[in-house]
Amino acid sequence: MPRSELTANQLKVVEMPSNKHCMVLGTAGSGKTQVLIHRAAFLAKGSNIPPQCFRILVFTDVIKEYLRSGVKSLGLTEEAITTFDDWCRLFYENHIAKVLPRIYVNLRVDFERIRSEVFRVLKRNKILQNTLEFALVDDGQDFTLEVYNILRLAARHITVFADFQQKIVENGTSEISILEALKLEKSEKMLSGTYRNAPYVVDLASCFIADEGLRCEYSNQIFAEQKVREQPLCYIAPSFAKEMDLLSETVQMRQSLNERIGIIVPTDRLVHGLTKELKERGVEVEKVIKEDAQNVFHEPYDFVNYIPKITTFHMAKGLTFDSVFLPQLIEKSFSWAQGEARQRMLFMGLVRAAHWVYLSTVKGSEFREIDILRAAKEQGRLLVV
């Protein structure tokens, strides 16, 4: 989004002074990531800060690639956007050791040990402190407290963007903990307004906000237009095969409308399994997954093409699609998630959709949140077939 299309409130956040750390809260669809990118450009250009002296820290490699495809127009380099673990890895290689520690069982890089060593070295060596002029953190609610303790030593200025309604990582940090780590009394700014999601999507997503006050507040901040009056749809299939049949047919139908499609599921196993099921029905999808056990990276994802992307809730954070499909809403798929974290995860998945949402489950195996969907049907927020 060009700077000229930012709202007055968004511009205020972009141009906040950098003489102290700050945390910016914002609802889903309020433009947090857009504002974060513009703030990086504003701070870098305003103080003539070279690319190697600042970082935009994101939660996954997927959102890193997603954002890298669109930052050149603001004068930012692709290297400015990275995950926190990637930044720690480079710091470790440059200042601690060239050989990375690995987990013996599966040969994955031991990022937990790397973070611990980076923190230890930063505390001990003041010359290495404040090597970053600023660090901007996206989805700050899902980073651990250790991240903020390290960044406080590594960067002169930190801006954290967060939405605790979208917190889906169990060991993520609370608002109070982030404020204490950054030595702040309160969050500085609040980005309000839902500009990305159509009203029908917001209406359904709001059903998964447990707190009534927060639910009403979120529902009253819709600024996007409902271009096509098309309600979200939930299909309760008589069998898994029938669920896959209608899923493939509906994906193909949305493809014919030149929509960018996201299929979001709870586990990697379902990513692989549903990819196979869809392929057997003539639908090609692109798996958006983590690196493998040997840390071999995939080819960069093409988020410009119209090939449907299938990924997990975890990896979908920060992405946006025209239509979002949430299949296999059965209890077995969610047995690993508990409490309100499940509702926050579903909320986060729903608000990846700009225009339309499709949900599906199998009769007799529905996840326990089916009661929320049935209530949404009675309230006219969802079609159930």
N, C-alpha and C positions, 0 to 999 in steps of 0.2 A: 504494500500500500504506500503510495507517495505521501510525503509529509503534509501536503496540502489537503489530504483527505482525513487527517487526524482531527478528532474533536478538541475543543478548548481544554477540556479536562485531561485528555491524553497528552496534549502538548505541555501542560504544566508538569506532568510527571517526567516527560522527556527532558525538560530543562531544569529539573531540580538541581540545586547546588551539590557539589561533591565534597564539601568540606566535612561531612560526616556520613557514616553508613546510614542506610535507610531500607525499610521494607514496605513494599507496595502490595496491597491486597486487591483482588479483583475477581468478580464472578466469572463463570464460564462464558466465553464469547465476548468478553469486554475488551479484548484486544491487548492482553498482557504481553504476549510475545511480540506483537507488532511494535508496541511501545518500547519494549526492551531493546529491539534491534535499532530503532530510531534513537534511543538514548545512547547506545554504544557509538553510533555515528556522531551524535552531538558532542559527547565527551571527547572522543578521539580527535575530531576536527577542531573543536574549540580550544583545546590545549596542545594541539599538534603532537599527539601521542602516537608513536610508531606502532605498527601492528603487533610486534612481539611483546609489547608492554601492557596489553590488556587482553582479557578473555571473556567470551560469552559462554557460560557453562550450562549445558543442557543435560537431561536425564538419561537419554539413550542415544546410541549411534544412529538410530532411525531418524529421530528428530534433528540430529546434527546434519544428516544428509538432506533432509527436507528443507531446513533453513538455508543451508549453504547454496542451494540452487537459486536463491532469490536475493542475496545480500550485495551482489556486486554493484547494483544500481545506486547503493548508498555509499559506495567507496570503501566497503569493508572487504577484507580478504577472507577466503574460505577457512584459513587456519585460525582465524579469530574465534570461530565457533567450535567447541570441543566438549567432550564429556569431562566430568571432574576426574574420573579414573585415568583417562588418557593424559590429562595435564599432569597428574601425579606420576604416571609412568615416565613421561619425558623428563620431569624433574629428577626422578630416581636415576635415570640413565645418565643425565648430565652432571649430577652432583653426588651420587652415592655409589652406583655400580652399573656397569654396562650389561651384566647378566642379570636378568630379572628373576626373582624368586617364583617358584611354581609349586602348585599343589601336586604332591606325588601321585595321588590316585588317578587323576585325569589329565595332568599336565597343563591345566589352565594356569594363567598368570595369577599369582596370589596377591590380589589387589588389597586385601585386608592388611597383609604384612607391609605392602608398599606404602599405604596410607600411614601406618604406624611409624615407619621409618622416616617418611617425609616430615611428619609432625615433629619427631625427635630432632632431626637435623635442623629444621627451621627454628625451633626453640633455642638450640645451642649456638647456631651461627647467625649472628645479627646481620652479617653482610648479605646473606641470602634473603633476608626479610624485605618486604615491600618491593620486590622486583616487578610486581604488577602495579601499574598506576590505578587500574580499577578492574573489578570483576563483577559481572552481572550474572545473576543466578535465575534460571527459569525453573518453574515448578519446584520452588524452594521447600515446599511442605514435604517432599519425598526424599530429601537429603538428610543424612544423619547429622547429629550434633558434631561429630568428629570433623565433618566437612567444614563447618563454620569456624571451628577452632583452628583449622589449618589455614583457611582463607584469611582469617584475621591477622595472621602473621605474614601471609604472602602478598596481600594487596593493601594499598593505601585507602582505597574506597571500595565498598561493597554495596550493591543494590540487589535486594532479593525480591522477586515477584512470586506471589503464592496465592493459592486458593485451597483452603483446608477442606472444602467440600469435595475436592477431587483428590484427596490424600488416599492412596491405595497401597502404599508400602508400609508394612507393619512397623518397621523400625525408623520410620520418618520422624521428623521433629515437630514439636508443638510450636504454636505462635509465641508463647511465653519463652520457650527455650531459645528460639532464634533471637528474640529481642534481648534476652540476657547475654547471649554470646556476642552480640554486636554492641552491647552496652547502650541500648535504646530503651526509652520509657514507653513508647507506643509506636504503632505503625504510622508512617508519615502520610501516606496518601491512600485513597480508595478509588479504584477504577470501577465505575458502575455502568450498567447498561449491557444488554445482550444484543450485539450487532451481528453475530454470525448465524445464530440458530433461528429458524422460522418459528413462529408462535406455536404451531402444533407440536414441534419438537420440544420446545421449552415446557409446554403444558405437561407432556408425558414425563420428561426428565424430572420435573418438580415433584412428582409422586415419590421419587426415591430420596428426597431430602427428609430426614427423620424429624428435624426440629421444625415445628410449625411456623415460628417466627421467621426463620431463615427461608423456609419454603415460600411464604408470602412475599418476602422481600425480593427473592429471586424472580418470582412470577411477575412482579410489577415492574420489571426493568427491561421489557422487550422493546427493542428498537428496530429489529429486522422485520421485513414485510413477508407475508405469506403469499408468495407469487402464484402458487397453485394450491387450491384448497383440497389438499390430499392428506387425510389423517394417517397417522402411523397404523401399521397392521400387525396383528399377532395371529400366527397360524398354529393351532393345536392339532398336530398331525396324528393320525391313527397308528403310524409306525415310523421308524427311522427312515425307511426307504421312501415313504411318501413325503416326509419332511425334506429329504434331499431332492426329490423330484421337483417340488414346488420352489425350493430354494434356487435350484439351477434355472428354472423357467423364469423366475422373477428377476434374477441377476441379469439374464439375457435381455429381458424386457427393458430394464433400466439402462443397460448398455446401448440399446437402440435409441435411447434419448440423449446419448453422448454425455452421460453422467460419470463422474469419478466415484468409484464404489469402494467401500471398505467393509470387509467381513471380519468381525471381531469375536474371538472365542476365548474361553478362560485358560486353556493350556496349550503348550507346544504340540502335545499329542493330537489334539483336535485340529491344529493348523495342518499337520501332515495328513491326518485322516480325511478331513473334509476336502483338501486339495485333490486327493485321489478320487473321492466320490464325485466331485464336480467335473473332473476330467473325464470320468467314465460317462458323464452325461453331456459332454461336448462343451464344457466351460473351462477355459484356461484362466488360471489366476496366478498371481505372483506372491510367493511366500515372503513375508517380512519377518525375519527371525534373527535370533542372536547368533554370534559367531559359534563355530563348532568347538569341540573339546581341545583341538590343537591350535585354537586361536587363529584359524584361517578365515580371513574376511571374505565376504561375498562381493560380487560386483556392485557398484553403487546402484541404488534403486532409482528408477525413473518415475518421479511423481508427476510428470507432465503427461505421460501417456494415459490411455483409458483402460489399461488392463486392470481388472479388479485386484485389490491388495487384500490378502488374508493375514491376520496377525493376532496376537493376544492383547488383552486389555492393557497389560503392562507396557507392551511395545507401542501401543496406539496413542500413548500420551502425547498431546500436542499436535496430532495430525487432524486434518479436516477433510471430509469427503462430502459430495453432494448427497449421496444416500449411504446409510449404514445398515448392515445386516447383523443381527445378533442371534445366530442359530444355536441349537443344542442347549437351550435353557432348561436343563434337567438337573436334578439335585446332585447326581453323580459328578457332573462337571464342576460343581462349586463346593464339593465336600471339604476342600482344603481351606476355604475362606469362611470366616465367622463374623457374626455380629453386624454392626453398622458398616464395617469395611466392605461387605458385600454390596450394600446399597450404594455406597460411594463409588464402587467399581462400576456398577450398572449405570449410575448417573454419568460418570465420566465417559463410558462407552456411548451412551445416547447422545451426548452433546458433541461428539465427533461429527454428527450429521448437520449439514447446513439446511437441508430441505425435507428429507423423508427418512423414516426408520421402519425397518421390517424386523419382527421378532418371531422366533418359532421354537416350539417344544414338542414333546411327544406325550400323548395322553397316558396318564397313569405314572409317568416318570417326571412330572413337572417339578421345577425347583420351588422352594417354599415361598419365594417372592411372587409366585403366580397370583396370590391373593391381592397383591398390589396392582397387578395388571387387570384383574377382574374388577377391582374398585375403579380403576381408570376407565374401564369400559362403561361402567354404570354412570360415571361422570361425563361421558361423551368425549373422553380424551383419546380413545383407542378403539379401533375396530378389531374384533376377535372373530375368527372363522375356524 
